Amino acid sequence: MSMDVPSGVRRVAESLDDVPAYVYDLAGLARHAAAVRAALAGTELCYAVKANPDPEVLRALAPYADGFEVSSGGEFEHVRALLPDARLSFGGPGKTGAELALAPSAYRWHVESPG
């Protein structure tokens, strides 16, 4: 599969001198998120933070997401600190007491078992 890499991304990647790194095209990500948002008009769209919690990625996606899905207290606090007004959907098994205390401040939470 051939992929056009934006010149700015290519320039940064080539300047890293074989240092492992992630280089993001945030403008491209925002365009893609806008297209997904338009294609799914009327559908709630949440981003799963576990996919990539990078602050700049989350900021780029925030205007297009209805909320962020988090699975741990760490993810919850990370997004809350970065995007204080973001709607959070909180789920996943095995919650600690401290994590359960966060749940009421989420707009949605998933209960996976009585335990």
N, CA, C and O of each residue as an XYZ file, in Angstrom:
460
protein
N       0.844     -1.177      0.000
C       0.000      0.000      0.000
C       0.889      1.240      0.000
O       1.771      1.388      0.846
N       0.649      2.104     -0.937
C       1.416      3.347     -1.035
C       0.719      4.422     -0.219
O      -0.509      4.502     -0.191
N       1.506      5.233      0.435
C       0.927      6.282      1.268
C       1.719      7.564      1.084
O       2.947      7.571      1.177
N       1.004      8.645      0.824
C       1.659      9.940      0.723
C       1.901     10.478      2.126
O       0.964     10.657      2.905
N       3.143     10.730      2.433
C       3.508     11.289      3.733
C       3.688     12.789      3.543
O       4.477     13.211      2.697
N       2.971     13.598      4.314
C       3.130     15.053      4.195
C       4.594     15.453      4.356
O       5.322     14.874      5.163
N       5.010     16.438      3.589
C       6.427     16.829      3.574
C       6.936     17.222      4.963
O       8.075     16.907      5.308
N       6.123     17.897      5.757
C       6.555     18.292      7.100
C       6.788     17.088      8.000
O       7.734     17.072      8.788
N       5.938     16.091      7.888
C       6.089     14.870      8.682
C       7.344     14.129      8.221
O       8.131     13.653      9.039
N       7.520     14.039      6.913
C       8.705     13.360      6.376
C       9.981     14.058      6.844
O      10.951     13.401      7.223
N       9.975     15.395      6.817
C      11.150     16.164      7.223
C      11.502     15.895      8.688
O      12.669     15.694      9.021
N      10.503     15.892      9.549
C      10.756     15.625     10.967
C      11.267     14.203     11.147
O      12.246     13.977     11.858
N      10.607     13.243     10.506
C      11.014     11.835     10.647
C      12.449     11.626     10.172
O      13.217     10.901     10.805
N      12.805     12.249      9.076
C      14.160     12.078      8.542
C      15.210     12.777      9.401
O      16.386     12.415      9.353
N      14.806     13.760     10.174
C      15.761     14.491     11.010
C      16.080     13.755     12.309
O      16.964     14.180     13.053
N      15.387     12.673     12.591
C      15.535     11.992     13.874
C      16.749     11.076     13.949
O      17.074     10.576     15.026
N      17.417     10.850     12.843
C      18.675     10.098     12.840
C      18.537      8.733     13.527
O      19.276      8.422     14.461
N      17.599      7.941     13.061
C      17.377      6.572     13.544
C      16.974      6.476     15.010
O      17.180      5.440     15.643
N      16.407      7.533     15.547
C      15.884      7.507     16.910
C      14.419      7.065     16.819
O      13.653      7.654     16.056
N      14.019      6.055     17.569
C      12.614      5.633     17.517
C      11.702      6.767     17.981
O      11.949      7.390     19.014
N      10.665      7.023     17.220
C       9.747      8.104     17.582
C       8.440      7.940     16.819
O       8.393      7.302     15.767
N       7.399      8.515     17.356
C       6.144      8.649     16.640
C       6.094     10.071     16.110
O       6.371     11.021     16.842
N       5.746     10.217     14.856
C       5.589     11.533     14.247
C       4.160     11.588     13.720
O       3.770     10.770     12.887
N       3.392     12.540     14.199
C       1.983     12.629     13.848
C       1.724     13.782     12.900
O       2.343     14.841     13.005
N       0.810     13.568     11.981
C       0.279     14.622     11.128
C      -1.034     15.059     11.773
O      -2.103     14.564     11.416
N      -0.948     15.986     12.722
C      -2.131     16.376     13.487
C      -3.179     17.073     12.631
O      -4.377     16.908     12.859
N      -2.740     17.842     11.659
C      -3.705     18.481     10.757
C      -4.429     17.414      9.934
O      -5.639     17.499      9.719
N      -3.681     16.414      9.480
C      -4.291     15.313      8.738
C      -5.252     14.523      9.615
O      -6.318     14.112      9.158
N      -4.878     14.310     10.871
C      -5.747     13.613     11.811
C      -7.040     14.397     12.016
O      -8.126     13.817     12.038
N      -6.921     15.701     12.164
C      -8.110     16.539     12.354
C      -9.004     16.484     11.110
O     -10.226     16.406     11.233
N      -8.411     16.523      9.931
C      -9.217     16.423      8.698
C      -9.946     15.080      8.638
O     -11.126     15.013      8.292
N      -9.222     14.013      8.981
C      -9.831     12.684      8.968
C     -10.965     12.598      9.995
O     -12.038     12.074      9.695
N     -10.728     13.111     11.200
C     -11.759     13.090     12.239
C     -12.977     13.900     11.808
O     -14.108     13.502     12.082
N     -12.763     15.028     11.139
C     -13.876     15.832     10.639
C     -14.677     15.054      9.598
O     -15.906     15.124      9.579
N     -13.988     14.317      8.736
C     -14.673     13.518      7.717
C     -15.480     12.387      8.360
O     -16.602     12.106      7.938
N     -14.912     11.742      9.374
C     -15.635     10.685     10.089
C     -16.855     11.283     10.780
O     -17.950     10.722     10.727
N     -16.652     12.426     11.428
C     -17.757     13.105     12.104
C     -18.886     13.413     11.115
O     -20.057     13.187     11.417
N     -18.532     13.927      9.943
C     -19.544     14.258      8.931
C     -20.249     12.999      8.430
O     -21.464     13.004      8.231
N     -19.498     11.932      8.227
C     -20.083     10.688      7.722
C     -21.010     10.037      8.747
O     -21.937      9.314      8.382
N     -20.758     10.296     10.023
C     -21.548      9.681     11.090
C     -22.446     10.689     11.792
O     -22.743     10.546     12.978
N     -22.873     11.699     11.063
C     -23.739     12.728     11.644
C     -24.924     12.065     12.333
O     -25.557     11.168     11.776
N     -25.215     12.512     13.543
C     -26.314     11.945     14.305
C     -25.926     10.739     15.144
O     -26.759     10.201     15.874
N     -24.677     10.307     15.053
C     -24.180      9.166     15.825
C     -23.210      9.675     16.877
O     -22.358     10.517     16.593
N     -23.342      9.165     18.089
C     -22.383      9.550     19.129
C     -21.028      8.942     18.794
O     -20.924      7.749     18.510
N     -20.008      9.764     18.830
C     -18.663      9.346     18.467
C     -17.723      9.625     19.635
O     -17.495     10.778     20.001
N     -17.178      8.546     20.220
C     -16.234      8.677     21.322
C     -14.897      8.077     20.910
O     -14.851      7.091     20.174
N     -13.829      8.665     21.378
C     -12.486      8.174     21.101
C     -12.001      7.365     22.292
O     -12.086      7.821     23.432
N     -11.489      6.160     22.032
C     -10.937      5.312     23.089
C      -9.516      5.769     23.389
O      -8.614      5.579     22.573
N      -9.321      6.355     24.533
C      -8.039      6.929     24.916
C      -6.927      5.888     24.918
O      -5.771      6.215     24.649
N      -7.268      4.630     25.222
C      -6.248      3.589     25.251
C      -5.589      3.410     23.884
O      -4.480      2.880     23.808
N      -6.245      3.841     22.800
C      -5.659      3.725     21.463
C      -4.431      4.617     21.318
O      -3.446      4.223     20.694
N      -4.486      5.803     21.887
C      -3.344      6.721     21.869
C      -3.665      7.892     22.799
O      -4.469      8.752     22.442
N      -3.056      7.940     23.974
C      -3.352      9.009     24.924
C      -2.484     10.259     24.769
O      -2.496     11.127     25.642
N      -1.734     10.361     23.672
C      -0.864     11.522     23.489
C      -1.689     12.805     23.593
O      -2.726     12.920     22.939
N      -1.253     13.764     24.395
C      -2.027     14.990     24.583
C      -2.367     15.722     23.288
O      -3.482     16.219     23.136
N      -1.432     15.792     22.369
C      -1.715     16.513     21.117
C      -2.721     15.764     20.248
O      -3.523     16.384     19.550
N      -2.681     14.446     20.289
C      -3.671     13.650     19.564
C      -5.056     13.902     20.161
O      -6.022     14.110     19.428
N      -5.150     13.883     21.480
C      -6.445     14.125     22.125
C      -6.963     15.529     21.830
O      -8.156     15.713     21.585
N      -6.079     16.512     21.853
C      -6.501     17.890     21.526
C      -6.979     17.994     20.079
O      -7.948     18.697     19.792
N      -6.304     17.297     19.174
C      -6.697     17.337     17.760
C      -8.064     16.692     17.541
O      -8.821     17.120     16.670
N      -8.381     15.663     18.328
C      -9.640     14.944     18.160
C     -10.806     15.569     18.920
O     -11.964     15.349     18.564
N     -10.516     16.336     19.950
C     -11.559     16.877     20.828
C     -12.685     17.611     20.095
O     -13.847     17.427     20.458
N     -12.397     18.432     19.085
C     -13.508     19.132     18.430
C     -14.469     18.214     17.663
O     -15.579     18.626     17.327
N     -14.059     17.000     17.391
C     -14.847     16.098     16.555
C     -15.460     14.940     17.333
O     -16.317     14.229     16.807
N     -15.040     14.744     18.555
C     -15.545     13.641     19.370
C     -16.617     14.155     20.328
O     -16.540     15.275     20.832
N     -17.611     13.314     20.562
C     -18.632     13.654     21.552
C     -18.130     13.380     22.962
O     -18.702     13.860     23.941
N     -17.063     12.607     23.055
C     -16.493     12.282     24.347
C     -15.300     11.363     24.185
O     -14.897     11.023     23.073
N     -14.748     10.971     25.318
C     -13.580     10.102     25.349
C     -13.889      8.917     26.258
O     -14.394      9.084     27.368
N     -13.576      7.721     25.771
C     -13.779      6.510     26.555
C     -12.486      6.215     27.288
O     -11.426      6.101     26.673
N     -12.576      6.089     28.616
C     -11.410      5.785     29.440
C     -11.674      4.510     30.217
O     -12.821      4.190     30.532
N     -10.598      3.774     30.527
C     -10.752      2.481     31.195
C     -10.059      2.401     32.542
O     -10.159      1.380     33.223
N      -9.367      3.439     32.937
C      -8.652      3.404     34.214
C      -8.694      4.785     34.860
O      -8.993      5.794     34.222
N      -8.386      4.785     36.136
C      -8.295      6.061     36.836
C      -7.217      6.951     36.252
O      -7.368      8.172     36.205
N      -6.119      6.337     35.802
C      -5.038      7.110     35.186
C      -5.484      7.782     33.903
O      -5.209      8.962     33.688
N      -6.174      7.035     33.046
C      -6.696      7.634     31.811
C      -7.724      8.715     32.138
O      -7.737      9.773     31.510
N      -8.578      8.450     33.114
C      -9.595      9.407     33.522
C      -8.948     10.724     33.929
O      -9.323     11.787     33.435
N      -7.976     10.648     34.831
C      -7.306     11.855     35.318
C      -6.500     12.544     34.211
O      -6.439     13.773     34.168
N      -5.890     11.773     33.329
C      -5.110     12.325     32.215
C      -5.998     13.188     31.326
O      -5.652     14.327     31.013
N      -7.135     12.646     30.923
C      -8.030     13.403     30.040
C      -8.650     14.569     30.786
O      -8.772     15.661     30.232
N      -9.044     14.356     32.033
C      -9.671     15.434     32.808
C      -8.712     16.610     32.973
O      -9.135     17.764     32.901
N      -7.419     16.334     33.195
C      -6.430     17.403     33.345
C      -6.187     18.126     32.021
O      -5.983     19.340     31.992
N      -6.211     17.372     30.941
C      -5.931     17.928     29.626
C      -7.133     18.663     29.031
O      -6.997     19.746     28.462
N      -8.295     18.059     29.170
C      -9.536     18.594     28.586
C     -10.605     18.586     29.674
O     -11.453     17.694     29.698
N     -10.576     19.560     30.568
C     -11.432     19.525     31.760
C     -12.925     19.406     31.477
O     -13.662     18.860     32.297
N     -13.379     19.903     30.341
C     -14.809     19.875     30.041
C     -15.220     18.701     29.163
O     -16.386     18.594     28.784
N     -14.287     17.824     28.836
C     -14.602     16.687     27.973
C     -15.573     15.737     28.668
O     -15.497     15.520     29.877
N     -16.480     15.180     27.881
C     -17.378     14.149     28.392
C     -16.600     12.839     28.431
O     -15.968     12.455     27.447
N     -16.651     12.154     29.575
C     -15.914     10.906     29.733
C     -16.877      9.745     29.924
O     -17.820      9.813     30.713
N     -16.618      8.700     29.195
C     -17.311      7.426     29.344
C     -16.324      6.496     30.030
O     -15.233      6.256     29.514
N     -16.701      5.972     31.189
C     -15.765      5.224     32.041
C     -16.203      3.770     32.100
O     -17.332      3.472     32.489
N     -15.312      2.867     31.716
C     -15.660      1.452     31.722
C     -14.460      0.583     32.000
O     -13.369      1.065     32.304
N     -14.690     -0.707     31.890
C     -13.629     -1.678     32.102
C     -13.779     -2.385     33.433
O     -14.354     -1.834     34.372
N     -13.264     -3.609     33.521
C     -13.412     -4.407     34.744
C     -12.378     -4.060     35.806
O     -11.407     -3.347     35.551
N     -12.616     -4.582     36.996
C     -11.619     -4.514     38.064
C     -11.327     -3.129     38.582
O     -10.158     -2.753     38.674
N     -12.326     -2.359     38.921
C     -12.105     -1.001     39.401
C     -11.755     -0.981     40.895
O     -12.315     -1.729     41.697
N     -10.825     -0.112     41.232
C     -10.489      0.127     42.638
C     -11.551      1.033     43.256
O     -12.363      1.622     42.542
N     -11.540      1.140     44.553
C     -12.459      2.065     45.217
C     -12.271      3.490     44.744
O     -13.247      4.215     44.553
N     -11.019      3.905     44.550
C     -10.740      5.275     44.080
C     -11.292      5.481     42.662
O     -11.811      6.551     42.343
N     -11.176      4.464     41.825
C     -11.713      4.587     40.463
C     -13.238      4.635     40.491
O     -13.844      5.408     39.750
N     -13.857      3.826     41.329
C     -15.317      3.852     41.437
C     -15.807      5.216     41.919
O     -16.899      5.650     41.552
N     -15.013      5.885     42.730
C     -15.383      7.219     43.211
C     -15.390      8.242     42.081
O     -16.078      9.258     42.178
N     -14.636      7.991     41.012
C     -14.614      8.898     39.863
C     -15.854      8.737     38.987
O     -16.275      9.682     38.320
N     -16.431      7.551     38.992
C     -17.496      7.218     38.054
C     -18.654      8.217     38.009
O     -19.111      8.551     36.917
N     -19.145      8.704     39.149
C     -20.283      9.629     39.054
C     -20.003     10.912     38.278
O     -20.944     11.557     37.815
N     -18.749     11.295     38.124
C     -18.444     12.514     37.364
C     -18.313     12.243     35.869
O     -18.128     13.178     35.090
N     -18.406     10.989     35.457
C     -18.416     10.649     34.034
C     -19.841     10.794     33.518
O     -20.791     10.654     34.288
N     -20.004     11.068     32.243
C     -21.358     11.189     31.714
C     -21.956      9.813     31.445
O     -23.174      9.665     31.352
N     -21.098      8.816     31.321
C     -21.560      7.447     31.115
C     -20.552      6.514     31.759
O     -19.349      6.769     31.708
N     -21.021      5.457     32.353
C     -20.110      4.435     32.843
C     -20.685      3.074     32.554
O     -21.901      2.883     32.509
N     -19.796      2.139     32.362
C     -20.170      0.773     31.998
C     -19.977     -0.106     33.222
O     -18.906     -0.120     33.829
N     -21.002     -0.823     33.571
C     -20.917     -1.781     34.671
C     -20.870     -3.163     34.042
O     -21.816     -3.584     33.375
N     -19.759     -3.869     34.260
C     -19.572     -5.146     33.591
C     -19.901     -6.343     34.469
O     -20.060     -7.454     33.963
N     -20.004     -6.139     35.757
C     -20.372     -7.234     36.652
C     -20.760     -6.664     38.002
O     -20.391     -5.538     38.335
N     -21.507     -7.442     38.783
C     -21.893     -6.950     40.114
C     -20.679     -6.758     41.021
O     -20.729     -5.946     41.944
N     -19.586     -7.493     40.774
C     -18.388     -7.379     41.619
C     -17.601     -6.159     41.289
O     -16.564     -5.908     41.902
